[in-house]
Amino acid sequence: MNTLDRDLSFPTTAKPGLKVKQPILSTFSQKWSETFLGYVFLFPSLLLFGLFLFYPLLQTFYLSLHETDPRGRISSFVGFDNFTAIFTSERFYQSLGVTGLFTLLTVPTVIVLALILAAFTHNHLKGMRIFQFIFSLPVVLSVGTSAVIWMMLFHPSVGMLNYLLTLVGLEPVAWLTDPRWALLSVSMMTVWMNLGFTYIVLLSGLQGIPDEIYDSAKIDGSGPVRTFIRIVLPLLSPTVFFVTIVSIIGAFQSFGQIHILTRGGPVNSTDVLVYSLYQDAFINFRFGTGSAQALVLFTIILIFTIVQFKVFERNVHYQ
């Protein structure tokens, strides 16, 4: 073979360790097929989100710009008049204040109580499984069932709470009919109802902390309280951050227990934003105003969530 033939010949096999570049068209086709396959698997979820989340949201925005008749049919276009009526109404700010107070009464209390119970029951002592089961029980009850149970406890004459007060020489309390006690009573019931879920989440977070950390702290001479505050709480901060966000969102959306126990009364002392929205939309048949209130509530929850992520997440220590 002459020199020219050797130069024009092509190797039939690649050298060891030498990567052969694939054609650009083949690489593009492979990426496109993987992307298409991913969207195929996402399609059922996207369909459900579209039907039950995005479409209702768009429909709510559309209704908020119109007035409707009692049958829910569009009667006239009013633009942003529904939003103007909301922000110039004293009832809106009263409901917002009641919602804020209700959130302050329930969210910190639930988290603190659940954290204390989880700290006392996450060890492996004999019999702790029974207490874990008892403290988790409220999570299996619906809002309606829980409200009916507490309605019986709050009964002014035959309720268990007033009976206990009379045993210690105190006067009975009008739990649900006195404006001074109504919101506190609903908050007590809400704390008990949400305690099970928060307890389970925090207990799972505590059980995810390795035992070696407790052993190392004990060897260094750290007591239980100091270990919990200085070591356990920072490691548990992602879980606490999660339950805080979920609890605040749940508090702003509370409706069932208020509707069953007090119906927003007495004297609007438990008239939270969601119940005010319900009355405008489904009692007074003002669907445009109700839709506008729903969007305002959505915006408030979104702002609170963003602020929590921007401000409080700085103190969260991820492992």
N, C-alpha and C positions, 0 to 999 in steps of 0.2 A: 504493500500500500504506500503510495507516494505521500508527499507532505500535504498536498491539496486535499486528498481523500481523508487524511487524518483530521484536518481542520474542519471539514464539512460533516464529519460523522457525529452522531448524537449518542450519548450514553443511554443504554437501555434501563439501567438501574441507578437510583440515587445513591450518593455517597452516604455512608453511615453518619448520622447526626445532622444531616442537611435537611432543612424543612422546605418542602415544596409549597409555594404559594398557591392557594386556591383561586380560581377565577372570581372576579368581583361579582359577576352575575349570580354565581352559585351562593356566595356569602349573603348577598341581599335577599335571595329567595329563601334561604334558611331562616334569616331573621324575620322576614315577613310571615313565614309559616308559623314561627314560634309566637309572634305577636297575635296572629289571627287565632291560634289555639288558645292563648290566654284569654282573649275576649270571648271565645266560645264558652269557656268555663265561667267567666264573669257574667255572662248574659242572664242567667236566672236571677242572680242578685240584683243586677241593674234593672231588670224588669220589675221586680218587687219594689225596689226603691222608687222607680219611676211612677208606679201605680199608686203607692201608698205614702210617698213622701214628696216627691218633686211636683207631681200633678196637683195634689191638695195645696201645696205651698203657692203655686202659681194661681190656682183658683181662689185662694184666700186673698192674695194681692189684688186680683181682678175684682172680687166682691168689695174690698175695702174702698175702692174708688167709685162705688155706686150705692144708690139707695135701693132697697128691695121691698116688695110687698110682703104681707104675712105668709104667703106661700113660698117665699124665697126667690121669686122671680125678679129680674132686674127691672126697675121702674125708671130710673134716671141716672145720669152720670153727674157726680158731684165733685170729682177730683179729690183733693186732699182735705175736703171739709170734714170728713169723719175723723181724721187725725187732729185737725184743729179743735173739734168739739171735745176730743179726749183730753188734750193738753190744757184746755181752758175749763175743765170740769173739776170741781172740788172733790167729787167722789173718786176720781182716778187717783189723786194724790193721797186721799184717805186710804184707799185700797192698797196703794203702794206702800204706805207707812205700816199698815197692818201686815202686809206680806213680809216686809223687812223685819218687823218685830217677831213675827212667827218664825222666820229663818233664824234669827238670833237665839230664840228660845229652844229651838229643836236641834240644829246642826251641831253646835259645840257640845251640847249635853249628850247627844247620841254618841259622838266620837269619843268623848272622855269616858263615859260609862263603858262603852264597848272595849276601849283600850285597857281599862282597869280589869274588867272581867277576863279579857284575853290574856293579860299578864299573869293573873292568878291561876288560870286553867290550862296554860300551854305546856306545863311540865308533865312528866310521865308518872306522877303519883297515882296510886290505886284509887279508883273511883272518880277520876277526873272526866272520864268519858261520859258519865251520867250528867255532870254539870254542863259539859259542852253541849250535850243533847238538849238539856233544859233551856239553856240560854239561846240556842238556835231555833227553838220552836216558833217564835213569832213570824219567822220568814215563810212558813207554810200557810199562814192564814191570809185571806184576802182582806182588802180594805173594808168591804162591807161587813164581813164577819167580825173583824176587830172592832169596828165602830159600834155594832150591836152589843158586843160584850161590854164595852166601856160605857155605853148608854145605860146598861143595867147597873153598872158600878156607880155611875153618877146620879142615879135616881134620887130625888130629894128625900123620899120617905123610907124606901126599902133598899136603897143602895148600900153596898158594903162600905164605901168610903165614909159616908155620914155616920154609919153605925160605929165604925172605928173611932171617929171623932167624939161621939157621945160617950164611948168607953173611957176616954181620957178627960172627960169633963168639958169638951169644947162644943160650941154651937154648930149645928148643921150648916152646910154651905150650899148655896144655890149654884151648883157648878156650871150649868149650861144656860141658866136664865139670868145670871147677874153679869153685867158688862165687865165688872172687875175681874171675874173669874173665868169667863167663857173662853177667851183666847188661851189662857194658861191651861185650862182643862183639855182643850183640843191639842195643845202642844204636848201635854203629858201622854195622851193617847198616841200621838204621832211618834214620840220618842220610843215608847214601848214597841210600836209596830215596826219601826225601822231598826231597832236594836239588833234583831237577829241577823239581818244581812250584813250590817257593819261589823258585828262581832265575828262572823264567819270569815270575812275578808281580812280583818286584822289578825285573827288567830292563824290564818294561813300564812300571813306575812311573818309572824313570829316564829312559826314552825319552819320557815325557810331559812332562818338564821342558823348557821352551823353551831353545833355544841362546843366546838373548839374555841370559839370566841368567848363563851361563858367561862370555860375552863382557864383560858389565859387571863381573863380579868380576875378570876378568883385567886390564881397564883400570884398576881401582882398586888393583891390585897384590896381590891375594889369590892365594896359592899354591894348588896342587891340593888339598893336604890340608886347609887352612883352608877352602877353598871347599866341600869335601865335608862337613866337620863343621858349619860355621856356616850354610850355605845349602842344600845338597842334602838333608841329613838332615831338617831341619824340613819341607821340601817333600815329602819322601818318607815322613813320619811316618804319614799315613793308610794307605799301603800296608803299612808295617811293622806297624802296629796290626792290620790285617786278617790278615796271615800269622801273627802271634803268636796271635791267637784261634783261627784254624783249626788251627795246629800243636798247641796245647795240647789242644784237643778231640780231635784225631787221636791224640795220645800217650795220652790216657786211654782211648781205644777200641782201642788196639793189641792184636791177637790173632794174626793169621795167622803172622807171623814167629816169635813165641814158641811157637806150637803146633808149627811145623815144626822149629825149631832145638833147643829145649830142653824143651818140654812142661812149662813151669813150674819145672823143676829147674835145676841140682842143688840139693838141700836147700831147695827153694822160693825160691831166690835170684832167679828170674825170674817168680815167681807174682804177676802183676799182677791187678788187680781183675776185668778181663774174663775172664781165664783161670780165676780162682777161680769166677766165675759160671758159666762153661762146665762146669767139673767138677761143680758142685753140680747143675746143671739136666740135663745131658746124659750125664754119667758115672754119677752117683749117683741120678739120676732124682728129685731133690728140686726139683720145679718151683716149689713155693711159695717155698722159700728162694731159688732162683735168680731168681724174679720180684722178690722183695724186694730182692735185691742189685742188680738192674737199676734199680729205682727209686732206690735210694741212690746209685748211680753217676750216674744222670740228675740228681739233686739236686745232687751235688757239682760236676758240669760246669756246671750252671745257675748255681750260686753263684759259681764262678770267673769265668764269663763276665760276670755282673752286676758283680762287683768290678772287673774290668778296664775295663768301660765307665764305672763311677763314678769310678775312681781314675786310670787311665792315659790315658783319653781327654782329660783336661784338657791334656796335653802334646802333643796332636795338633793340627797346624796345617793347616786346610783352606784351599785357595786360594779 
